[in-house]
Amino acid sequence: MVTEGRAKFGEHETWYRITGELGSGGVPLVVLHGGPGCTHDYLLRLTSLAGDRAVVHYDQLGNGRSTHLPEAAPDFWTVELFLAELDNLLETLGIADRYALLGQSWGGMLAAEHAVRRPAGLRGLVIANSPASMHLWSAAADRLRAELPPAVEQTLRAHEAAGTTDSQEYKEAVDVFYERHLCRIVPMPDEVAYAMGQIDRDPTVYHAMNGPSEFHVIGSIRDWSIIDRVSAVAVPTLLVSGHFDEATPETVQPYFDAIPDVRWEIFAESSHMPHVEEPERFAEVVGGFLGTLS
């Protein structure tokens, strides 16, 4: 059973998709996509987790099937905006008193921000492929970039210095990094390619908050960190990352060190998207964790 709808969010709308039936027994799972500025589509394989629970996907404001605001000023796009949107969606769906979150990449950062406020209805948290600090993320990206072929790294730096990151040459150099550390399935699965393409179609949110690429973060989240607050997470938490992930172990470690009830699974054959790179094991690990929540 699949249901689609739109939640009113002020003057805007948040599009959502429910697989399964809310109130069907298991704790409903709300999935937060990455970016900032991507769409839910690359996470659709998580519908495999819908059995005795509903799985909710949604497109964050400015993205996908939700309201687009290409004329909004960069300072419109804030962490607080997306936290308010998530709260509104939970209330609209009537699940604010009992739910779990799975956030991937930026979505995991957002989920952690939600969790440190200790909402009464949150039962569990999955933080997948997410850094605890953008300074740690940028340092890790520099290390991974240093391992690229010298000509590729030179191309990246030349275009970043010149402000020509919209060039085809820069994109091709970025793809070398992505094939190592974003998704090691080449070519990318259709749903991943589609979602990445949505950023190109409307890069408003991605450029305002992140920047021109995964590893050249010059947007508003460049100084984001939750390290000094993450010990406030008070629900069972599963950390997920890949062996080749751009979210390297040092970027994830602060979650593991500070969250009281936490476990960490590293997927040996994956980079940033183990849900598509090792889908069967991912479903087993995450499904097992969700089954412990009540």
C-alpha positions in Angstrom: 0.0 0.0 0.0 1.4 3.4 -1.1 -0.1 6.7 -0.3 1.1 10.1 -1.4 0.1 13.5 -0.1 1.1 17.1 0.7 1.5 18.6 4.2 0.8 22.3 4.4 3.8 24.1 5.8 3.1 27.8 6.2 2.6 29.1 2.7 4.3 26.0 1.2 3.8 22.3 0.9 5.9 19.2 1.8 5.3 16.2 -0.4 5.3 12.8 1.3 5.0 9.1 0.4 3.8 6.4 2.9 4.6 2.8 2.2 2.5 0.6 4.4 -0.1 1.7 6.8 0.4 4.1 9.7 -0.7 2.6 13.0 0.1 -0.9 11.8 2.1 -2.0 14.8 5.8 -1.4 14.3 7.2 2.1 15.0 6.8 4.1 11.8 10.0 5.1 10.1 10.5 8.6 8.7 13.3 8.9 6.1 15.3 12.1 5.8 17.2 12.5 2.5 20.6 14.1 2.0 21.9 17.1 0.2 20.9 19.5 1.5 19.0 19.8 -1.7 18.6 16.2 -3.0 15.3 14.3 -3.1 13.9 11.1 -1.5 14.2 9.0 -4.7 17.6 7.5 -4.0 16.4 6.2 -0.7 13.3 4.3 -2.1 14.9 0.9 -1.5 14.2 1.6 2.1 10.6 0.6 1.4 11.9 -2.9 1.9 11.7 -2.1 5.6 8.0 -1.7 5.4 6.4 -4.8 6.8 4.8 -4.4 10.1 5.7 -0.7 10.0 5.0 2.2 7.7 7.9 3.9 6.0 7.6 7.6 5.2 9.7 9.3 2.6 9.4 13.0 1.9 11.0 15.7 -0.2 12.4 18.6 1.9 11.2 22.1 1.1 12.8 23.4 -2.1 13.3 19.9 -3.5 11.6 17.3 -5.6 7.9 17.4 -5.4 7.7 19.9 -2.6 7.4 23.6 -3.1 10.4 25.1 -4.9 11.6 28.6 -4.0 14.4 29.5 -6.5 14.1 33.2 -5.6 14.6 32.7 -1.9 17.7 34.3 -0.4 20.5 32.0 0.8 19.8 32.9 4.4 16.2 31.5 4.1 17.6 28.0 4.0 18.5 27.1 7.6 18.7 24.0 9.8 15.9 25.5 11.8 13.7 25.7 8.8 14.1 22.0 8.0 13.6 21.1 11.7 10.3 23.0 11.7 9.3 21.3 8.5 10.0 17.8 10.0 8.0 18.7 13.1 5.1 19.9 10.9 5.2 16.6 8.9 5.1 14.5 12.0 2.1 16.4 13.4 0.3 16.3 10.0 0.7 12.5 9.8 -0.4 12.1 13.4 2.8 10.2 14.4 4.5 12.8 16.6 3.9 10.6 19.6 5.7 7.5 18.2 8.2 7.4 15.4 11.8 6.6 14.4 14.0 8.5 12.1 16.5 7.4 9.5 18.6 10.2 8.1 21.2 9.7 5.4 24.1 12.1 4.9 22.7 15.6 5.5 19.5 13.8 6.6 21.4 12.2 9.4 22.7 15.6 10.5 19.2 16.9 10.5 17.9 13.8 12.4 20.6 14.3 15.0 19.6 18.0 15.4 16.0 16.8 15.9 17.1 14.1 18.4 19.2 16.4 20.7 16.0 18.3 21.5 14.7 15.0 23.1 11.2 15.0 21.5 8.9 12.8 23.5 7.7 10.7 20.5 11.1 9.7 19.1 11.8 6.0 19.7 15.0 5.4 17.8 17.5 7.0 15.4 19.5 5.7 12.5 22.3 8.1 11.4 23.6 6.8 8.1 26.8 8.2 6.4 26.7 11.5 8.3 29.5 13.6 9.8 29.2 15.1 13.3 31.1 18.2 12.1 31.6 19.8 8.8 35.2 20.7 9.8 35.9 17.0 10.2 34.1 16.3 6.9 36.2 18.9 5.0 39.4 17.6 6.5 38.5 14.0 5.5 37.6 15.2 2.0 41.0 16.9 1.7 42.7 13.6 2.6 40.6 11.6 0.2 41.2 14.1 -2.6 44.9 13.8 -2.1 44.6 10.1 -3.0 43.0 11.0 -6.4 45.1 10.9 -9.6 47.2 14.1 -9.5 45.7 15.4 -12.7 42.2 15.0 -11.3 43.0 16.9 -8.1 44.7 19.6 -10.1 41.6 20.1 -12.2 39.4 20.3 -9.2 41.5 22.9 -7.5 42.0 25.0 -10.6 38.3 25.3 -11.2 37.5 25.9 -7.5 40.1 28.7 -7.5 38.7 30.2 -10.8 35.1 29.9 -9.7 34.3 27.7 -12.7 32.8 24.8 -10.8 29.9 24.7 -13.3 32.2 23.5 -16.1 32.0 20.1 -17.7 35.6 19.5 -16.9 35.0 20.1 -13.2 32.0 17.8 -13.3 34.0 15.0 -14.8 36.7 15.3 -12.2 34.1 15.3 -9.4 32.7 12.1 -10.9 36.1 10.4 -10.2 35.7 11.2 -6.6 32.0 10.2 -6.5 32.8 6.8 -8.1 35.2 6.1 -5.2 33.5 7.6 -2.2 29.8 8.4 -3.0 28.5 5.3 -4.9 30.8 2.6 -6.1 28.2 1.1 -8.4 29.1 2.4 -11.9 27.0 3.6 -13.6 24.9 4.8 -10.7 21.6 3.0 -10.1 18.8 4.8 -11.8 17.2 6.2 -8.6 20.5 7.6 -7.5 21.2 9.2 -10.9 17.7 10.6 -10.9 18.1 12.2 -7.5 21.5 13.6 -8.2 20.0 15.1 -11.4 17.3 16.8 -9.4 20.1 18.9 -7.7 21.3 20.0 -11.2 17.7 21.0 -12.2 17.2 23.2 -9.1 20.5 23.7 -7.1 19.0 26.4 -4.9 19.2 24.6 -1.6 22.4 22.7 -2.4 24.3 25.7 -3.4 23.1 27.9 -0.5 23.8 25.4 2.2 26.5 23.1 0.8 28.3 24.5 -2.2 29.2 23.2 -5.7 30.2 19.6 -4.7 30.2 17.1 -1.9 33.8 18.0 -0.9 33.9 21.8 -1.6 31.6 23.0 1.2 31.4 26.8 1.1 27.7 27.2 2.0 25.9 28.1 5.2 26.6 24.6 6.9 30.4 24.9 6.4 30.9 25.5 10.2 28.1 23.2 11.4 28.8 20.9 14.3 26.8 18.8 16.8 29.8 17.4 18.7 29.2 19.5 21.8 25.5 18.6 21.9 25.2 15.0 20.7 25.4 13.5 24.2 21.8 14.8 24.6 20.5 12.1 22.3 18.4 9.9 24.6 17.1 7.1 22.3 18.7 3.9 20.9 20.9 4.9 17.9 22.4 3.0 15.0 25.3 4.5 13.1 25.9 3.3 9.5 28.9 4.0 7.3 30.8 2.5 4.5 34.5 1.4 4.4 35.1 3.7 1.4 32.6 6.4 2.6 33.3 10.1 2.3 31.9 10.1 5.8 35.1 8.6 7.1 35.4 7.0 10.5 36.8 10.2 12.1 33.8 12.1 11.0 31.4 9.6 12.6 33.4 8.9 15.8 32.0 11.7 17.9 28.5 10.2 17.6 29.8 6.9 18.8 31.8 8.5 21.6 29.0 10.6 23.0 25.6 9.0 22.4 24.8 6.8 25.5 22.9 3.9 23.7 24.7 3.5 20.3 26.0 0.8 17.9 28.0 1.3 14.7 28.0 -0.9 11.6 30.6 -0.3 8.9 29.8 -1.9 5.5 32.9 -3.3 4.0 31.9 -3.1 0.3 30.2 0.3 0.4 31.0 4.0 0.2 28.4 6.6 1.0 25.3 4.6 0.0 25.3 1.1 1.5 21.6 1.0 1.1 22.2 0.6 -2.6 25.7 -0.9 -2.5 24.9 -3.7 0.0 21.1 -3.5 0.1 20.4 -7.0 1.6 22.8 -6.5 4.5 21.6 -3.0 5.0 18.0 -4.1 5.3 19.0 -6.9 7.6 21.0 -4.6 9.9 18.6 -1.7 10.0 15.5 -3.9 10.1 17.0 -5.8 13.0 17.6 -2.5 14.9 14.1 -1.2 14.2 12.6 -4.4 15.4 14.1 -3.7 18.9 12.1 -0.4 19.2 8.7 -0.1 20.9 
